[in-house]
Amino acid sequence: MRDLLREALQGVAGFAELRWHAKTFCNVEVQGGRLEASTMRHRDGIGVRVLHDGTWGSASTSDATLAGIRRALDDARAAARATAGLRRDKVPALPSARFAVGSFDQPGVQDVIARSIEERVSMVVDLEAHARKASTQLSSTRALYREIFEEKAIVTTDGADCQFRLVRPELYVIATAVRDGQLQTASESVGATGGWQCIFDRNPQAMADKAVKNAVDLLSAGAAAGGWSQVVMSPSIVGLLVHEAIGHTVEADFVQAGSAAKGRLGDMVASELVTLCDSGSSDHHDGAGGTIPVDDEGVLAGRTEVIKDGRLVGYLHNRESAVRMGATPTGNARAWEYADDPIIRMRNTYIEPGDKTVDELIDGVQYGYLLDGPKNGQADATAEFMFGVTTARRIRKGKVGELVKGVTLTGNAFAVLGTVDGISREFRWDLGSGHCGKGQPMKVDAGGPYLRCRVMLGGAQSA
Amino acid sequence: MHDGIEPELLALAGRAVDAALAAGADQAEAYVSAGRHLKVAFAKNDIDTVGSNRETTLGIRVIKDHRLGFATTNNPATLDHLAQSAVAIAKASPPDQHNGLPQPQPVPQQGPLCHPDLAALGPQQLATLGSELLAMVLGLRSARLPDGRITIDTMEIAVQDDARAVVSSTGVRQAHRSAAASGDIFGMGILDGVPGSFSYDGDAVRDPDQLQAALDRAFRRFADKSFGALGATAGVSFRGPIVIPADAVSDVLIGHLVGALSADSVRQGTSPFAGRIGQRIAAPGFTLVEGGAGLDGHPLTPFDREGMPRQRTTLVEDGVLQGFLYDSMEARRAGRLSTGHAGGGAASLPSIRPACLSLAAGDHSLTQLEDMDQGIIVTRFSGSTDASSGDFSGVVKGGFLVQGGERRPIMETTIAGNLWEAMKNISGRSAQTELFYTTQRAPALRVEDISVTAG
């Protein structure tokens, strides 16, 4: 495919970028002993972007022939020409970057795509059956296996020329418990980039047992008291924190639009214990679910320090934002599928591990909560964040106690990170299942160590 | 897209069904969609990129020995391989007696919903319209905060022209074409360099003559919300009433409720409304209807993902649960006919979804709803809701505290409670409803006894 893309760009004037992107999705879902879905979806095509008179034009086509690609190039150029007169702030010449040249296949591809449909189906059937038998108080159990196999070739007129393949398997177990008409749901999931061992390292049956136990325990759980509280966050919650509270705020397009991180490079925005990074690699631990070797502009995806020892030191860039803000492209341009334009997205976002044990962190809490089990989250331009937590256990005088339910965490990202006073040595990626939304979905991961800080809990107020 | 594409898609779907039967399927269904999409994207207060896409997607669902398989591709030339893949998936799946495809049902005639002038809109016209709307939004000012400004993170003006066809070995054979233009805007207000909470809004139309007015209305609403979020200060903690504006009702309540009223959720044991038809689940006056083939004056494609006729379905009437939404699989399990609510497209199996929803108006003015000793106006809710339990908790964004006759913007304020209990505590609905994207109509709501926590 690289040869075809190169041939299509021969004689093209100005900047052009061709991205062949093939995605095959596999989905197996079993609920209550019944196979709800077993599907295979394939979508592939060429995404085209050109710059004409400082204006972007794009087009996409599923016709991956030389004629089809050249038609798409013509469409993109025509689109740019038609609108160049309306663009006030022309796109400057794109900066050079660490372009990827060659092949960058990721591990685990052959392990996953060689597995039979029967193997995938029986794995999910067995897992759901295990969950269903784990308690007599269940109204529903569901197990899902999802898999994305991606192939890309990216060639630009100014130096990128690469291809790669990767695979991302995910596993979910969801349990709903019932008592006296009340329902409570809990889930466990894992998502990785790599072979099946990445997800089986988490022991799917143990995941199922934990989901069932949490769902049943939540039936008896009271509500958390709303208000400011000291908390110890598990790696999955730390992942949500770094993704929602900081990550979106430092995406350079959002910075340029006026996010709370704008104009704050060099400021102390967190406790000096905090070093926060976004990386295309699976740092500290294998299998991170947002791993990419190359971004969708053909730029090698390295490690970017965003916060170092509490100080804001960088943003996440594509080539255009980098040249506008006097920075280096960081390899954060990503597109969900071939028909999507690349925009700035996170990859694997984390806080560097520290030097404490988890017990030491808990021991230092007089009254607070131990938080685990991420739910959805959302960021804001103000750096105010929100995310949900499935399980919160009260901590009293350093001892973990009873479970409470339905907690939402919120606060100002920089203020919360400023209260971090303990970080564990243990590190885990724990947000690789599901996806991030920003106009397009995207596979990312996040995580880190356990961490102690203060946040506002949205709980119940008494009358 | 050309006129008369529907017969071509029917022919393609028919070939796919034949291929699946030849590959060994007992029953087969093929769904084809062909679309042309044109969009002009704006970012950071300027035009960003203009793009187009044409694509045909084919999905084949097969039943083999009561086993289900599904495969889809955007390369219909590979339909033989696709059919074989679907059958192979079915062979690897456990059987279920209820697996099967529906028999055809009469579908009301509906001509193409494709205004010729709309389908012909090109990039320059969309870019010009978008630029005018952008200039309008950036030029707006707030009477409360004259120094406040709006900044756009992203804005998009788009035209989608789609045709779809569904053919099955049981005799289903339907095709239809429709086109719409839409606009969406996302951004925030900024005051003295400090951003407020982000806001978003948008709309869609089928008549190009209505496009500018519809987007002008939606984008001004966006600006109102963005300005409203500026100068926010800390709220107060209490239990009391909240008012949910019409454009927030879907996110806060209706979206979760409809999910719990889908027959698959009921069967799977995740819906709290199983076995409760005929029981009160909401306050008197709460009437929610799924509009079938379209809300008044806004017709939709008359058939669902399975080619079944879309049927108007009353879900809740005067607070009493009336029924659930069904596709053919869940209907077969329940011993009834589908209500025509199989959603999705060529890239997925059918799943139950509403096509259009209408929540009945009440008899209060907005002023009456907002007449509170102490209450919150929930402009936008950013939180999590567990649809099984109904527990919800989240942050009020761009919202207001009403207290002692004064109204001020608040920040870092969360609301929490149980949604299904809250439905019984709806104390008022506005007399006026608003229509969103031609498929959702809702009034504003007032709900009593909600927990409010301020930072």
Boltz contact constraints between the chains, C-beta under 6 A:
constraints:
  - contact:
      token1: [A, 31]
      token2: [B, 268]
      max_distance: 6.0
  - contact:
      token1: [A, 34]
      token2: [B, 96]
      max_distance: 6.0
  - contact:
      token1: [A, 35]
      token2: [B, 93]
      max_distance: 6.0
  - contact:
      token1: [A, 35]
      token2: [B, 94]
      max_distance: 6.0
  - contact:
      token1: [A, 37]
      token2: [B, 349]
      max_distance: 6.0
  - contact:
      token1: [A, 38]
      token2: [B, 89]
      max_distance: 6.0
  - contact:
      token1: [A, 38]
      token2: [B, 93]
      max_distance: 6.0
  - contact:
      token1: [A, 39]
      token2: [B, 70]
      max_distance: 6.0
  - contact:
      token1: [A, 39]
      token2: [B, 349]
      max_distance: 6.0
  - contact:
      token1: [A, 40]
      token2: [B, 71]
      max_distance: 6.0
  - contact:
      token1: [A, 40]
      token2: [B, 85]
      max_distance: 6.0
  - contact:
      token1: [A, 41]
      token2: [B, 72]
      max_distance: 6.0
  - contact:
      token1: [A, 41]
      token2: [B, 347]
      max_distance: 6.0
  - contact:
      token1: [A, 42]
      token2: [B, 73]
      max_distance: 6.0
  - contact:
      token1: [A, 43]
      token2: [B, 74]
      max_distance: 6.0
  - contact:
      token1: [A, 56]
      token2: [B, 49]
      max_distance: 6.0
  - contact:
      token1: [A, 57]
      token2: [B, 50]
      max_distance: 6.0
  - contact:
      token1: [A, 58]
      token2: [B, 49]
      max_distance: 6.0
  - contact:
      token1: [A, 58]
      token2: [B, 51]
      max_distance: 6.0
  - contact:
      token1: [A, 59]
      token2: [B, 52]
      max_distance: 6.0
  - contact:
      token1: [A, 60]
      token2: [B, 53]
      max_distance: 6.0
  - contact:
      token1: [A, 62]
      token2: [B, 55]
      max_distance: 6.0
  - contact:
      token1: [A, 62]
      token2: [B, 74]
      max_distance: 6.0
  - contact:
      token1: [A, 75]
      token2: [B, 52]
      max_distance: 6.0
  - contact:
      token1: [A, 79]
      token2: [B, 50]
      max_distance: 6.0
  - contact:
      token1: [A, 79]
      token2: [B, 123]
      max_distance: 6.0
  - contact:
      token1: [A, 82]
      token2: [B, 123]
      max_distance: 6.0
  - contact:
      token1: [A, 82]
      token2: [B, 124]
      max_distance: 6.0
  - contact:
      token1: [A, 83]
      token2: [B, 47]
      max_distance: 6.0
  - contact:
      token1: [A, 83]
      token2: [B, 50]
      max_distance: 6.0
  - contact:
      token1: [A, 83]
      token2: [B, 127]
      max_distance: 6.0
  - contact:
      token1: [A, 86]
      token2: [B, 47]
      max_distance: 6.0
  - contact:
      token1: [A, 86]
      token2: [B, 127]
      max_distance: 6.0
  - contact:
      token1: [A, 86]
      token2: [B, 131]
      max_distance: 6.0
  - contact:
      token1: [A, 87]
      token2: [B, 47]
      max_distance: 6.0
  - contact:
      token1: [A, 88]
      token2: [B, 46]
      max_distance: 6.0
  - contact:
      token1: [A, 89]
      token2: [B, 46]
      max_distance: 6.0
  - contact:
      token1: [A, 117]
      token2: [B, 89]
      max_distance: 6.0
  - contact:
      token1: [A, 117]
      token2: [B, 92]
      max_distance: 6.0
  - contact:
      token1: [A, 118]
      token2: [B, 92]
      max_distance: 6.0
  - contact:
      token1: [A, 121]
      token2: [B, 92]
      max_distance: 6.0
  - contact:
      token1: [A, 121]
      token2: [B, 93]
      max_distance: 6.0
  - contact:
      token1: [A, 139]
      token2: [B, 269]
      max_distance: 6.0
  - contact:
      token1: [A, 140]
      token2: [B, 268]
      max_distance: 6.0
  - contact:
      token1: [A, 140]
      token2: [B, 269]
      max_distance: 6.0
  - contact:
      token1: [A, 140]
      token2: [B, 270]
      max_distance: 6.0
  - contact:
      token1: [A, 176]
      token2: [B, 270]
      max_distance: 6.0
  - contact:
      token1: [A, 176]
      token2: [B, 388]
      max_distance: 6.0
  - contact:
      token1: [A, 183]
      token2: [B, 272]
      max_distance: 6.0
  - contact:
      token1: [A, 183]
      token2: [B, 388]
      max_distance: 6.0
  - contact:
      token1: [A, 183]
      token2: [B, 389]
      max_distance: 6.0
  - contact:
      token1: [A, 184]
      token2: [B, 389]
      max_distance: 6.0
  - contact:
      token1: [A, 185]
      token2: [B, 386]
      max_distance: 6.0
  - contact:
      token1: [A, 185]
      token2: [B, 388]
      max_distance: 6.0
  - contact:
      token1: [A, 226]
      token2: [B, 453]
      max_distance: 6.0
  - contact:
      token1: [A, 256]
      token2: [B, 44]
      max_distance: 6.0
  - contact:
      token1: [A, 257]
      token2: [B, 44]
      max_distance: 6.0
  - contact:
      token1: [A, 257]
      token2: [B, 151]
      max_distance: 6.0
  - contact:
      token1: [A, 257]
      token2: [B, 153]
      max_distance: 6.0
  - contact:
      token1: [A, 258]
      token2: [B, 151]
      max_distance: 6.0
  - contact:
      token1: [A, 258]
      token2: [B, 190]
      max_distance: 6.0
  - contact:
      token1: [A, 258]
      token2: [B, 195]
      max_distance: 6.0
  - contact:
      token1: [A, 339]
      token2: [B, 53]
      max_distance: 6.0
  - contact:
      token1: [A, 341]
      token2: [B, 49]
      max_distance: 6.0
  - contact:
      token1: [A, 375]
      token2: [B, 384]
      max_distance: 6.0
  - contact:
      token1: [A, 376]
      token2: [B, 384]
      max_distance: 6.0
  - contact:
      token1: [A, 378]
      token2: [B, 382]
      max_distance: 6.0
  - contact:
      token1: [A, 380]
      token2: [B, 197]
      max_distance: 6.0
  - contact:
      token1: [A, 380]
      token2: [B, 198]
      max_distance: 6.0
  - contact:
      token1: [A, 381]
      token2: [B, 188]
      max_distance: 6.0
  - contact:
      token1: [A, 381]
      token2: [B, 195]
      max_distance: 6.0
  - contact:
      token1: [A, 381]
      token2: [B, 198]
      max_distance: 6.0
  - contact:
      token1: [A, 382]
      token2: [B, 195]
      max_distance: 6.0
  - contact:
      token1: [A, 382]
      token2: [B, 197]
      max_distance: 6.0
  - contact:
      token1: [A, 386]
      token2: [B, 382]
      max_distance: 6.0
  - contact:
      token1: [A, 386]
      token2: [B, 394]
      max_distance: 6.0
  - contact:
      token1: [A, 386]
      token2: [B, 395]
      max_distance: 6.0
  - contact:
      token1: [A, 388]
      token2: [B, 384]
      max_distance: 6.0
  - contact:
      token1: [A, 406]
      token2: [B, 391]
      max_distance: 6.0
  - contact:
      token1: [A, 406]
      token2: [B, 393]
      max_distance: 6.0
  - contact:
      token1: [A, 408]
      token2: [B, 383]
      max_distance: 6.0
  - contact:
      token1: [A, 408]
      token2: [B, 393]
      max_distance: 6.0
  - contact:
      token1: [A, 408]
      token2: [B, 394]
      max_distance: 6.0
  - contact:
      token1: [A, 410]
      token2: [B, 395]
      max_distance: 6.0
  - contact:
      token1: [A, 410]
      token2: [B, 414]
      max_distance: 6.0
  - contact:
      token1: [A, 456]
      token2: [B, 455]
      max_distance: 6.0
  - contact:
      token1: [A, 458]
      token2: [B, 393]
      max_distance: 6.0
  - contact:
      token1: [A, 458]
      token2: [B, 414]
      max_distance: 6.0
  - contact:
      token1: [A, 458]
      token2: [B, 416]
      max_distance: 6.0
  - contact:
      token1: [A, 458]
      token2: [B, 453]
      max_distance: 6.0
  - contact:
      token1: [A, 460]
      token2: [B, 416]
      max_distance: 6.0
  - contact:
      token1: [A, 460]
      token2: [B, 451]
      max_distance: 6.0
  - contact:
      token1: [A, 461]
      token2: [B, 237]
      max_distance: 6.0
  - contact:
      token1: [A, 461]
      token2: [B, 239]
      max_distance: 6.0
  - contact:
      token1: [A, 461]
      token2: [B, 451]
      max_distance: 6.0
  - contact:
      token1: [A, 461]
      token2: [B, 453]
      max_distance: 6.0
  - contact:
      token1: [A, 463]
      token2: [B, 239]
      max_distance: 6.0
